[in-house]
Amino acid sequence: MRDHAKNAGMDDVIIFNTCAVTKEAERQARQAIRRARRENPNSKIIVTGCASQISPEKYAQMEEIDQIIGNDLKLKAESWGADGDHARILVNDIMSVKETASQLIEGFEDKSRAFLQVQNGCDHRCTFCIIPYGRGNSRSVPIGVIAEQVKALVAQGYNEIVFTGVDVTSYGPDLPGNPTLGQMIRRVLALVPELPRLRLSSLDPVEIDEDMWRLIAEESRFMPHLHLSLQAGDDMILKRMKRRHLRQDVIDVCNRARDLRPDIAFGADIIAGFPTETEEMFQNSLRIVEECDITYLHVFPYSEREGTPAARIPNKVPVPERKERAARLRDLGAKQVQNLLKRNVNKSHNVIVEKGGIGRTENFLPVLLKGEHSAGTLMEIKVLDIKDDMLSA
């Protein structure tokens, strides 16, 4: 988006890429837009992203906004222009979009890793989620296009690339030959042998295909770090969320992955205080974190989203209780990180350097590095200690 705006001659412009996952995210976006207008009275303010795609009329009422661009159109060069000829609201029917937009990015400000969206949209309708209405149905980037983008990014000096998507494990059914995510990754790694490290942003635990299991077991360039779209650890809550996995499915996935790759680390998204969740049900979410030894927790207190089935479920958990449960999950997550840090002391790691003298191990643990190192550099280090919730070289 920044490149499109720059290429269109838009110099004094502020772009807000909004999120619609929670009401709080939308509230903060509107607050930030108003603040930006007060502090930059002459700048052009453009709002895009899921919140404005789902409710363009809501953002059209904000006088601070000069233009609203939909999620599909924001990635197309023709949507951007400084000439004033574009309509104030450029939002199409996201459900009619069949292909991913061309998205080759020449570089990122932080040189440590590059992010490449290989899939967009979602065909599933979890009861708490509004995102399919902001991103549309699932659609995949062809393998050849991905490989060319990866080659270009590696040529730019990136040693680690992260494949992202809204529901990345649903990759492939819309493409000729119906490739799976694992098949795509294996093919890209074969086509770009010079790529040192590949990581996934997140995945659905019940959609790991056999090629993905082979990657976990055999491919050292595929990083041992899986972030699971877990959401809850109680079977009844998972059913009411309309998730496609149950508690035991997640336990089985974690056990199999750890058997194949003992150094693997897990993260997970978890919602606290979903409607009808009792304390006993919540305890199951706490227990699965420990049973699966999940380390990196991304915790949300449940947030009603207008237009979703979950918003109509009675027997709501009081908001203070949702926040209290979320706090307990985060406390457990902090303890899990400490346990993983301790298990990695006195071990050697291949680390990629980030800004600020920090590095990341293969399983995504932070490392406090000595000396000056350029972001994106790969280096072998021996971990000697733990300092400030990080490994220390």
C-alpha positions as CSV (number, residue, x, y, z in Angstrom):
1,M,0.0,0.0,0.0
2,R,2.8,2.4,0.9
3,D,4.5,1.6,-2.5
4,H,1.2,2.2,-4.4
5,A,0.7,5.5,-2.7
6,K,4.3,6.6,-3.3
7,N,4.1,5.6,-6.9
8,A,0.9,7.5,-7.4
9,G,2.6,10.7,-6.1
10,M,0.8,10.8,-2.8
11,D,3.3,12.4,-0.5
12,D,1.4,13.7,2.5
13,V,-0.9,10.7,3.2
14,I,-1.7,8.6,6.3
15,I,-3.1,5.1,5.8
16,F,-5.0,3.2,8.4
17,N,-5.3,-0.5,7.9
18,T,-8.1,-1.4,10.3
19,C,-8.8,-4.6,12.1
20,A,-12.3,-6.0,12.9
21,V,-11.4,-8.9,15.2
22,T,-12.7,-7.1,18.3
23,K,-14.8,-4.1,19.1
24,E,-11.8,-2.7,21.0
25,A,-9.7,-2.8,17.9
26,E,-12.3,-0.7,16.0
27,R,-12.6,1.7,18.9
28,Q,-8.9,2.2,18.9
29,A,-8.8,2.7,15.2
30,R,-11.4,5.4,15.3
31,Q,-9.6,7.1,18.1
32,A,-6.3,7.0,16.2
33,I,-8.0,8.4,13.1
34,R,-9.4,11.4,15.0
35,R,-6.0,12.0,16.7
36,A,-4.2,11.9,13.4
37,R,-6.5,14.5,11.9
38,R,-6.0,16.8,14.9
39,E,-2.2,16.5,14.6
40,N,-2.1,16.5,10.8
41,P,-4.8,18.9,9.6
42,N,-3.5,19.0,6.0
43,S,-2.7,15.3,5.4
44,K,-4.9,13.0,3.4
45,I,-6.3,10.2,5.5
46,I,-7.2,6.9,3.8
47,V,-8.8,4.1,5.8
48,T,-8.8,0.5,4.6
49,G,-8.8,-3.0,6.1
50,C,-11.4,-5.3,7.5
51,A,-13.4,-2.9,9.7
52,S,-13.9,-0.4,6.8
53,Q,-14.7,-3.3,4.4
54,I,-17.4,-4.7,6.6
55,S,-18.9,-1.3,7.6
56,P,-17.9,1.4,5.1
57,E,-21.0,3.5,6.0
58,K,-19.8,3.7,9.6
59,Y,-16.4,5.2,8.5
60,A,-18.0,7.4,5.8
61,Q,-19.7,9.3,8.6
62,M,-16.3,10.3,10.0
63,E,-15.4,13.8,8.7
64,E,-11.7,13.1,9.4
65,I,-11.5,10.5,6.6
66,D,-10.8,11.6,3.0
67,Q,-11.1,8.1,1.4
68,I,-12.1,4.5,2.2
69,I,-10.6,1.7,0.1
70,G,-11.8,-1.9,0.4
71,N,-9.6,-4.9,1.3
72,D,-9.3,-6.2,-2.3
73,L,-8.9,-2.9,-3.9
74,K,-6.2,-1.6,-1.5
75,L,-3.7,-4.0,-3.1
76,K,-4.3,-2.7,-6.6
77,A,-2.3,0.2,-7.9
78,E,-5.2,1.8,-9.8
79,S,-7.0,2.4,-6.5
80,W,-4.4,4.9,-5.4
81,G,-4.1,8.4,-6.8
82,A,-3.4,12.0,-5.7
83,D,-5.5,13.5,-8.5
84,G,-8.8,13.5,-6.6
85,D,-10.6,11.6,-9.4
86,H,-11.3,8.5,-7.2
87,A,-14.6,8.1,-5.4
88,R,-14.5,8.7,-1.6
89,I,-15.7,5.1,-1.0
90,L,-14.0,2.4,-3.1
91,V,-15.4,-0.8,-1.6
92,N,-16.5,-3.8,-3.7
93,D,-18.3,-7.0,-2.8
94,I,-15.5,-9.0,-1.2
95,M,-17.4,-12.3,-1.6
96,S,-17.2,-11.9,-5.4
97,V,-13.4,-11.8,-5.4
98,K,-11.9,-15.0,-6.8
99,E,-8.2,-14.3,-6.9
100,T,-5.5,-12.8,-4.6
101,A,-4.1,-9.5,-5.7
102,S,-0.6,-9.2,-7.1
103,Q,1.4,-8.3,-4.0
104,L,5.2,-8.5,-4.7
105,I,6.9,-6.4,-2.0
106,E,10.5,-5.3,-2.8
107,G,11.5,-5.0,0.9
108,F,10.6,-4.3,4.5
109,E,11.9,-1.6,6.8
110,D,13.0,-4.3,9.3
111,K,15.4,-6.5,7.4
112,S,15.1,-9.5,9.8
113,R,12.4,-11.3,7.9
114,A,9.9,-10.9,5.2
115,F,6.2,-11.8,5.3
116,L,4.4,-13.2,2.3
117,Q,0.7,-13.7,2.1
118,V,0.1,-17.0,0.3
119,Q,-3.7,-17.3,1.0
120,N,-6.5,-14.9,1.8
121,G,-10.1,-15.2,3.0
122,C,-11.9,-18.1,4.8
123,D,-14.6,-20.6,3.8
124,H,-15.4,-21.4,7.5
125,R,-17.9,-19.6,9.6
126,C,-16.8,-19.9,13.3
127,T,-19.6,-18.4,15.4
128,F,-17.5,-15.7,16.9
129,C,-15.7,-14.5,13.8
130,I,-16.6,-11.6,11.4
131,I,-13.4,-11.8,9.4
132,P,-14.8,-13.8,6.3
133,Y,-17.0,-10.7,5.7
134,G,-13.9,-8.5,5.6
135,R,-11.7,-10.8,3.6
136,G,-14.1,-12.9,1.5
137,N,-13.8,-16.6,0.7
138,S,-10.6,-18.6,0.6
139,R,-8.3,-18.0,-2.3
140,S,-4.7,-19.1,-2.9
141,V,-1.6,-17.6,-4.6
142,P,-0.3,-20.0,-7.3
143,I,2.9,-21.9,-6.4
144,G,4.9,-20.4,-9.3
145,V,4.0,-16.8,-8.2
146,I,5.0,-17.6,-4.6
147,A,8.3,-19.1,-5.7
148,E,9.1,-16.0,-7.8
149,Q,8.3,-13.7,-4.9
150,V,10.4,-15.8,-2.5
151,K,13.4,-15.7,-5.0
152,A,13.1,-11.9,-5.2
153,L,13.0,-11.5,-1.4
154,V,16.0,-13.8,-0.9
155,A,17.8,-11.8,-3.6
156,Q,17.1,-8.7,-1.5
157,G,18.9,-10.3,1.4
158,Y,16.2,-11.9,3.5
159,N,17.2,-15.1,5.2
160,E,13.8,-15.9,6.8
161,I,10.4,-15.7,5.2
162,V,7.0,-16.1,6.9
163,F,4.1,-17.5,5.0
164,T,0.9,-15.9,6.2
165,G,-2.8,-16.2,5.4
166,V,-6.3,-15.8,7.0
167,D,-6.7,-19.6,7.0
168,V,-3.4,-20.7,5.6
169,T,-4.0,-24.5,5.9
170,S,-7.0,-24.2,3.5
171,Y,-4.5,-23.3,0.8
172,G,-4.9,-24.9,-2.6
173,P,-8.4,-26.2,-3.4
174,D,-9.1,-23.3,-5.7
175,L,-6.0,-23.9,-7.8
176,P,-5.4,-26.4,-10.6
177,G,-4.4,-29.7,-9.2
178,N,-5.6,-28.9,-5.7
179,P,-2.2,-28.6,-4.1
180,T,-2.1,-28.7,-0.3
181,L,-0.2,-26.3,1.9
182,G,2.5,-28.9,2.6
183,Q,2.9,-29.6,-1.1
184,M,3.2,-25.9,-1.9
185,I,5.9,-25.4,0.8
186,R,7.9,-28.5,-0.3
187,R,7.8,-27.2,-3.9
188,V,8.8,-23.7,-3.0
189,L,11.8,-24.9,-1.0
190,A,12.8,-27.1,-3.9
191,L,12.6,-24.2,-6.3
192,V,14.4,-21.8,-4.0
193,P,17.2,-23.8,-2.4
194,E,19.0,-20.6,-1.4
195,L,16.2,-19.7,1.2
196,P,17.7,-20.6,4.6
197,R,14.6,-20.4,6.8
198,L,10.8,-20.6,6.3
199,R,8.2,-20.1,9.0
200,L,4.4,-20.2,9.1
201,S,2.3,-17.5,10.8
202,S,-0.5,-19.9,12.1
203,L,-2.4,-22.9,11.1
204,D,-5.6,-24.9,11.8
205,P,-4.6,-28.0,13.9
206,V,-6.9,-30.4,12.0
207,E,-5.8,-29.4,8.5
208,I,-2.1,-30.5,8.6
209,D,-1.6,-32.6,5.5
210,E,0.9,-35.5,5.2
211,D,3.4,-33.3,3.2
212,M,3.4,-30.9,6.1
213,W,4.2,-33.7,8.5
214,R,7.1,-34.7,6.3
215,L,8.3,-31.1,6.4
216,I,8.2,-31.1,10.2
217,A,10.1,-34.4,10.4
218,E,12.7,-33.9,7.7
219,E,13.1,-30.3,6.5
220,S,15.6,-28.3,8.6
221,R,14.8,-25.1,6.8
222,F,11.1,-25.4,8.0
223,M,11.2,-23.8,11.4
224,P,10.1,-25.8,14.5
225,H,7.5,-23.3,15.6
226,L,3.8,-23.8,15.0
227,H,1.1,-21.3,16.1
228,L,-2.2,-23.1,16.4
229,S,-5.7,-21.6,16.0
230,L,-6.9,-23.3,19.2
231,Q,-9.5,-20.9,20.6
232,A,-10.5,-23.1,23.5
233,G,-9.6,-26.3,25.3
234,D,-13.2,-27.4,26.2
235,D,-15.1,-29.6,23.8
236,M,-18.5,-28.0,24.4
237,I,-17.1,-24.5,23.9
238,L,-15.3,-25.6,20.7
239,K,-18.6,-27.0,19.4
240,R,-20.4,-23.8,20.2
241,M,-17.7,-21.9,18.4
242,K,-18.2,-24.2,15.4
243,R,-14.6,-25.1,15.3
244,R,-13.5,-28.2,13.4
245,H,-11.3,-29.8,16.1
246,L,-11.9,-31.1,19.6
247,R,-9.5,-31.1,22.6
248,Q,-8.0,-34.5,21.8
249,D,-7.3,-33.5,18.2
250,V,-5.0,-30.8,19.4
251,I,-3.3,-33.0,21.9
252,D,-2.7,-35.6,19.2
253,V,-1.2,-33.0,16.8
254,C,1.1,-31.6,19.5
255,N,2.3,-35.1,20.5
256,R,2.9,-36.2,16.9
257,A,4.8,-33.0,16.0
258,R,7.0,-33.3,19.2
259,D,7.7,-36.9,18.4
260,L,8.9,-35.9,14.9
261,R,10.7,-32.7,16.0
262,P,11.6,-32.7,19.7
263,D,12.7,-29.1,19.7
264,I,9.4,-27.8,18.3
265,A,7.6,-25.0,20.1
266,F,3.9,-24.2,20.0
267,G,1.9,-21.0,20.2
268,A,-1.9,-20.7,20.3
269,D,-4.8,-18.2,19.9
270,I,-7.3,-18.6,22.9
271,I,-10.5,-16.8,23.6
272,A,-11.4,-16.3,27.2
273,G,-15.0,-16.0,28.4
274,F,-16.9,-17.2,25.3
275,P,-20.7,-17.3,26.0
276,T,-21.7,-20.1,28.3
277,E,-18.1,-20.8,29.4
278,T,-18.1,-21.9,33.0
279,E,-15.1,-21.9,35.3
280,E,-14.8,-25.7,34.8
281,M,-14.8,-25.2,31.0
282,F,-12.2,-22.5,31.4
283,Q,-10.0,-24.8,33.4
284,N,-9.9,-27.1,30.4
285,S,-8.3,-24.3,28.4
286,L,-5.7,-23.8,31.1
287,R,-5.0,-27.5,31.3
288,I,-4.6,-28.0,27.5
289,V,-1.9,-25.3,27.6
290,E,0.1,-27.4,30.1
291,E,-0.8,-30.8,28.5
292,C,0.4,-29.7,25.1
293,D,3.2,-27.5,26.5
294,I,2.0,-24.5,24.5
295,T,4.3,-21.5,25.0
296,Y,3.4,-18.4,23.0
297,L,-0.2,-17.5,23.9
298,H,-2.2,-14.9,22.0
299,V,-5.2,-14.3,24.3
300,F,-8.4,-12.4,23.7
301,P,-11.2,-11.7,26.1
302,Y,-14.3,-12.6,24.1
303,S,-15.7,-9.6,22.3
304,E,-19.2,-9.6,20.8
305,R,-19.2,-8.9,17.1
306,E,-22.5,-7.7,15.6
307,G,-23.6,-10.0,12.9
308,T,-22.1,-13.2,14.3
309,P,-24.1,-16.1,15.7
310,A,-22.1,-16.0,19.0
311,A,-23.4,-12.5,19.7
312,R,-26.9,-13.9,19.9
313,I,-26.0,-16.7,22.4
314,P,-27.5,-16.1,25.8
315,N,-25.7,-16.7,29.1
316,K,-22.9,-14.2,28.5
317,V,-19.9,-14.3,30.8
318,P,-19.6,-10.9,32.6
319,V,-16.9,-8.7,31.0
320,P,-14.8,-8.4,34.2
321,E,-14.7,-12.2,34.4
322,R,-13.6,-12.5,30.8
323,K,-10.8,-10.1,31.5
324,E,-9.8,-12.0,34.7
325,R,-9.7,-15.3,32.8
326,A,-7.7,-13.7,30.0
327,A,-5.2,-12.4,32.7
328,R,-4.9,-16.0,34.1
329,L,-4.2,-17.4,30.7
330,R,-1.5,-14.7,30.1
331,D,0.1,-15.5,33.4
332,L,0.2,-19.1,32.5
333,G,1.7,-18.2,29.1
334,A,4.5,-16.2,30.9
335,K,5.3,-19.3,33.0
336,Q,5.4,-21.5,29.9
337,V,7.8,-19.1,28.2
338,Q,10.1,-19.3,31.3
339,N,10.0,-23.1,31.2
340,L,11.0,-23.1,27.6
341,L,13.8,-20.6,28.2
342,K,15.3,-22.7,30.9
343,R,15.3,-25.8,28.7
344,N,17.3,-24.0,26.1
345,V,20.2,-22.7,28.3
346,N,23.6,-24.2,27.5
347,K,22.5,-25.1,24.0
348,S,23.7,-23.9,20.6
349,H,21.1,-22.2,18.3
350,N,21.0,-20.8,14.8
351,V,19.7,-17.2,15.4
352,I,18.4,-14.6,13.1
353,V,19.2,-11.0,14.2
354,E,16.4,-8.5,14.7
355,K,16.7,-4.8,15.5
356,G,17.8,-3.7,19.0
357,G,20.4,-6.4,19.5
358,I,17.8,-9.2,19.7
359,G,17.8,-12.5,17.9
360,R,15.3,-15.3,17.4
361,T,16.1,-19.0,17.6
362,E,14.6,-21.6,15.3
363,N,11.7,-22.1,17.7
364,F,11.2,-18.3,18.1
365,L,12.7,-17.7,21.5
366,P,14.2,-14.2,21.9
367,V,18.0,-14.0,22.5
368,L,19.9,-11.0,23.8
369,L,23.0,-10.7,21.6
370,K,26.4,-9.3,22.4
371,G,28.0,-6.8,20.0
372,E,26.7,-5.1,16.9
373,H,25.0,-7.3,14.2
374,S,23.0,-6.3,11.1
375,A,19.3,-7.2,11.1
376,G,18.7,-10.3,9.1
377,T,22.1,-11.9,9.8
378,L,22.1,-15.6,10.6
379,M,24.6,-16.7,13.3
380,E,25.3,-19.6,15.4
381,I,25.4,-18.8,19.2
382,K,25.8,-20.7,22.5
383,V,23.1,-19.7,25.0
384,L,24.7,-19.2,28.5
385,D,22.0,-17.6,30.6
386,I,18.5,-16.0,30.9
387,K,18.2,-12.2,31.2
388,D,15.1,-10.0,31.1
389,D,12.9,-12.9,29.9
390,M,15.3,-13.7,27.1
391,L,18.0,-16.1,26.4
392,S,21.5,-14.5,26.7
393,A,24.4,-15.3,24.5
